[in-house]
Amino acid sequence: SPRRTWDGAVVPSGDLGLVVRGLSVAYGGVPAVRGVDLDVPAGHAIGLIGPNGAGKSSTLLAIMGAIPHQGTVEVNGADVDGLAPEKVVRRGISLVPEGRHVFTALSVKDNLRLGAVGRRSQEGAADTLDYVLGLFPILAEFRDRQAGLLSGGQQQQLAIGRALMADPDILMLDEPSLGLSPTAVDTVFDALAAIRSAGKAVLVVEQRAEFTVAFCERTYVLHDGTITVTLKPEDATNVDVLTKAYFG
C-alpha cells in the first residue's frame, strides 16, 4: 500500500528511498538544525534551499553520520542512525560535498576507482564505471589526465561520478553548481535528471533557488534550521513566492 510523506504527498510502496525524522544538530549547545523531516523517494529529486547558515550542509552531514545529531535516518526502510559515515555509504547513500574535493594529484580513472571502495559489493563495479563514463563523456576522454588539470565543471562531473561508483540508492549533493559556468551547470543538472530517471533518489542543496525549484519535484526551504515552506516546480517562475520563501 502507498505511504504518505511527512507533508502529505503519496509515495508508492517500494519507493522508500531516504526518510528523515526529527533531525536536530547543535554546535556548542547552539541549535543549527531543529527537528527537520525529509522524504526523498526513489526516482525523485528533492531540493533543499535557504540562506547561508540555515543548516543545509549540517543536514547532509548529519544524514551521513559525519556529525553528532538527534533524530532518525532510514535508507529503504533500514535505520542507519548511529553508523559511521563509511557504513552509511555501504547502506546506500553517497554525498558529493561542497567544493568537490577531488584528489587533484590522481588521475580521473584513479579518482573513480577510489569511489568504488565504498561499494556494498565489488560485483558490478565495471558496469558502474561504464555507466559513469557514458553519463560524463568528458571523463572518458580525460580518464588518464590528472584531476587537478580539469576545469571546475569537469571536476564537478568527476565528483558526481566518484559518488556514483559506490552504487548508491540515494545521491546527495551540496552546492553542485557553485562556481560553475551556466553551460557546466546545465551539464550537471542534465546528469542529475538522468540519475533520477535511473531510479536513484536525489537530494540537492543549492543556492540557485529558481533553478532548483524548477528541477525538483519538491523543494524544502530551510530557515534557521527549520523547514518553513515546501515549493513545487510551478513556483519556480513566481518571484513573489520565491522571495517570500527565501527572505520570509
C-alpha positions as CSV (number, residue, x, y, z in Angstrom):
1,S,0.0,0.0,0.0
2,P,1.2,3.6,-0.7
3,R,2.6,5.7,2.2
4,R,2.5,9.4,2.8
5,T,5.5,11.6,3.3
6,W,5.5,13.9,6.3
7,D,4.0,16.8,4.3
8,G,1.1,14.6,2.9
9,A,2.3,13.5,-0.5
10,V,1.6,10.0,-1.5
11,V,4.6,7.7,-2.4
12,P,4.1,4.2,-3.9
13,S,5.3,1.4,-1.7
14,G,8.7,0.1,-2.6
15,D,10.0,3.6,-3.4
16,L,11.1,4.3,0.2
17,G,14.5,6.0,-0.5
18,L,15.5,8.3,2.3
19,V,13.3,9.1,5.3
20,V,14.5,11.6,7.9
21,R,12.5,12.4,11.0
22,G,13.2,14.9,13.8
23,L,16.8,15.6,12.7
24,S,18.5,18.1,15.0
25,V,22.1,19.3,15.2
26,A,23.7,21.7,17.7
27,Y,27.2,23.2,17.8
28,G,28.4,24.0,21.3
29,G,24.8,24.0,22.5
30,V,23.6,26.3,19.7
31,P,20.9,24.7,17.5
32,A,21.8,24.6,13.8
33,V,19.1,22.1,12.6
34,R,15.8,21.9,14.5
35,G,13.6,18.8,14.0
36,V,13.9,18.5,10.3
37,D,11.7,16.0,8.5
38,L,12.6,14.9,4.9
39,D,11.4,12.4,2.4
40,V,13.4,11.6,-0.7
41,P,11.7,8.8,-2.6
42,A,13.4,6.6,-5.2
43,G,13.3,8.2,-8.7
44,H,12.6,11.6,-7.3
45,A,14.8,14.8,-6.9
46,I,14.2,16.8,-3.8
47,G,15.7,20.3,-3.2
48,L,16.8,22.0,0.0
49,I,17.3,25.7,-0.3
50,G,17.7,28.6,2.2
51,P,20.0,31.5,3.1
52,N,23.6,30.9,4.3
53,G,23.8,29.5,7.8
54,A,20.3,28.0,7.5
55,G,21.6,24.5,8.3
56,K,21.6,22.9,4.9
57,S,25.1,21.4,4.9
58,S,24.7,20.4,8.6
59,T,21.6,18.4,7.5
60,L,23.5,16.5,4.9
61,L,26.4,15.8,7.2
62,A,24.1,14.6,9.9
63,I,22.3,12.2,7.4
64,M,25.8,10.8,6.5
65,G,26.6,10.2,10.2
66,A,29.5,12.7,10.0
67,I,28.4,14.9,12.9
68,P,26.5,14.3,16.2
69,H,22.8,14.7,15.9
70,Q,19.4,13.6,17.1
71,G,16.5,12.1,15.2
72,T,16.2,9.1,12.8
73,V,17.6,8.4,9.4
74,E,16.3,5.5,7.3
75,V,17.5,4.2,3.9
76,N,15.0,2.0,2.2
77,G,13.3,1.2,5.5
78,A,16.5,0.3,7.4
79,D,17.7,2.5,10.2
80,V,21.3,3.8,9.6
81,D,21.4,6.2,12.5
82,G,24.5,6.0,14.7
83,L,26.5,4.3,11.9
84,A,29.9,5.7,10.9
85,P,29.9,7.5,7.5
86,E,31.7,4.7,5.7
87,K,29.0,2.3,6.9
88,V,26.2,4.7,5.8
89,V,27.8,4.7,2.3
90,R,27.6,0.9,2.3
91,R,23.9,1.1,3.2
92,G,23.4,3.2,0.0
93,I,24.0,6.9,0.5
94,S,26.6,8.9,-1.3
95,L,27.4,12.6,-0.7
96,V,29.1,15.0,-3.2
97,P,30.5,17.6,-0.8
98,E,30.6,21.3,-1.4
99,G,33.8,22.3,-3.2
100,R,34.1,18.9,-5.0
101,H,37.2,17.7,-3.1
102,V,38.6,15.5,-5.9
103,F,42.1,14.1,-5.4
104,T,43.9,16.6,-7.7
105,A,47.2,14.6,-7.8
106,L,45.5,11.4,-9.0
107,S,44.2,10.7,-12.5
108,V,40.4,10.8,-13.3
109,K,40.4,7.0,-13.5
110,D,42.0,6.6,-10.1
111,N,39.6,9.1,-8.5
112,L,36.7,6.9,-9.9
113,R,38.4,3.7,-8.6
114,L,38.5,5.3,-5.1
115,G,34.8,5.9,-5.3
116,A,34.2,2.2,-5.7
117,V,36.0,1.3,-2.4
118,G,32.7,2.1,-0.5
119,R,30.5,-0.2,-2.6
120,R,28.3,-2.8,-0.9
121,S,29.7,-5.4,-3.3
122,Q,32.6,-5.1,-5.8
123,E,30.4,-7.1,-8.2
124,G,29.2,-4.8,-11.0
125,A,31.9,-2.1,-10.4
126,A,33.0,-2.3,-14.1
127,D,29.3,-1.8,-15.2
128,T,29.0,1.2,-12.9
129,L,32.2,2.6,-14.4
130,D,30.8,2.2,-17.9
131,Y,27.6,4.0,-16.8
132,V,29.6,6.9,-15.3
133,L,31.7,7.3,-18.4
134,G,28.6,7.2,-20.5
135,L,26.9,9.8,-18.3
136,F,30.0,12.1,-18.4
137,P,31.8,11.5,-21.8
138,I,34.5,14.1,-20.8
139,L,35.7,11.8,-18.0
140,A,36.1,9.0,-20.6
141,E,38.1,11.4,-22.8
142,F,40.3,12.6,-19.9
143,R,40.5,9.3,-17.9
144,D,44.3,9.4,-17.8
145,R,44.5,13.2,-17.0
146,Q,45.4,14.4,-13.6
147,A,42.2,15.6,-11.9
148,G,43.8,18.9,-10.8
149,L,44.1,19.9,-14.5
150,L,40.3,19.6,-15.1
151,S,38.1,22.7,-15.2
152,G,35.7,23.4,-12.3
153,G,32.8,21.9,-14.3
154,Q,34.8,18.8,-15.2
155,Q,35.8,18.3,-11.6
156,Q,32.2,18.5,-10.5
157,Q,31.3,15.8,-13.0
158,L,34.2,13.8,-11.6
159,A,33.0,14.3,-8.0
160,I,29.5,13.1,-9.0
161,G,30.9,10.2,-11.0
162,R,33.1,9.2,-8.0
163,A,30.0,9.2,-5.7
164,L,28.1,7.1,-8.2
165,M,30.9,4.5,-8.2
166,A,29.7,3.5,-4.7
167,D,26.4,2.4,-6.4
168,P,24.2,4.5,-4.1
169,D,20.4,4.4,-3.9
170,I,20.5,8.0,-2.6
171,L,22.7,10.7,-4.1
172,M,23.1,13.9,-2.0
173,L,24.8,17.0,-3.4
174,D,26.0,20.1,-1.6
175,E,26.0,23.2,-3.9
176,P,26.8,21.3,-7.1
177,S,26.5,24.5,-9.2
178,L,28.9,26.6,-7.0
179,G,31.4,28.5,-9.1
180,L,30.4,26.8,-12.4
181,S,29.7,28.4,-15.8
182,P,26.0,28.3,-17.0
183,T,26.9,25.6,-19.5
184,A,28.6,23.5,-16.8
185,V,25.5,23.9,-14.6
186,D,23.3,22.6,-17.4
187,T,25.6,19.6,-17.9
188,V,25.4,18.8,-14.2
189,F,21.6,19.1,-13.9
190,D,21.1,17.1,-17.1
191,A,23.1,14.3,-15.5
192,L,21.1,14.6,-12.3
193,A,17.9,14.2,-14.4
194,A,19.3,11.0,-15.9
195,I,20.3,9.7,-12.5
196,R,16.8,10.4,-11.2
197,S,15.3,8.6,-14.2
198,A,17.5,5.6,-13.4
199,G,15.6,5.3,-10.1
200,K,18.0,6.9,-7.7
201,A,16.8,9.3,-5.0
202,V,18.5,12.7,-5.4
203,L,18.7,15.3,-2.6
204,V,20.2,18.7,-3.8
205,V,21.3,21.5,-1.6
206,E,21.6,24.6,-3.7
207,Q,21.9,28.4,-3.7
208,R,20.1,28.7,-7.1
209,A,16.6,28.8,-5.8
210,E,14.7,29.2,-9.1
211,F,16.8,26.6,-10.9
212,T,16.3,24.1,-8.0
213,V,12.6,24.6,-7.6
214,A,12.1,24.1,-11.3
215,F,14.2,20.9,-11.4
216,C,13.0,19.1,-8.2
217,E,9.6,17.6,-7.6
218,R,9.6,19.4,-4.3
219,T,11.9,21.9,-2.7
220,Y,12.0,22.5,1.1
221,V,13.0,25.9,2.3
222,L,15.2,25.9,5.4
223,H,15.3,28.9,7.7
224,D,17.3,29.0,10.9
225,G,17.4,25.2,11.0
226,T,13.7,24.7,10.4
227,I,11.7,23.8,7.2
228,T,9.3,26.7,6.7
229,V,7.9,26.2,3.2
230,T,7.5,23.4,0.6
231,L,7.7,24.6,-3.0
232,K,6.7,22.9,-6.2
233,P,8.0,23.3,-9.8
234,E,5.2,25.7,-10.7
235,D,6.5,28.1,-8.0
236,A,9.9,28.5,-9.9
237,T,8.6,31.4,-12.0
238,N,6.7,33.1,-9.2
239,V,9.2,35.8,-8.0
240,D,6.9,36.8,-5.1
241,V,6.6,33.2,-3.8
242,L,10.3,32.6,-4.1
243,T,11.2,35.9,-2.4
244,K,8.8,35.4,0.4
245,A,10.0,31.8,0.9
246,Y,13.7,32.8,0.9
247,F,13.5,36.0,2.9
248,G,10.4,35.5,5.0
